[in-house]
Amino acid sequence: MKEIIVAENLTKEYFKSFKYKKEGLTKEVTVALDGISFKIYDGEFILVLENQLL
């Protein structure tokens, strides 16, 4: 698998969730971790960071 660093050193103040499209499917993942390091192990995908200041 290819390691893709989606967001690093980001907290919930910067974004609430992110969406990525893969093979015609759109998935939305809510940030549930501390946000210090967020990684996705997957194939090619389009990443869209949503700036949702809390």
Secondary structure, DSSP 8 states (H G I E B T S, - for coil): --EEEEEES--TTTEEEEEEEETTEEEEEE--S-SSEEEEE-SS-EEEEEE---
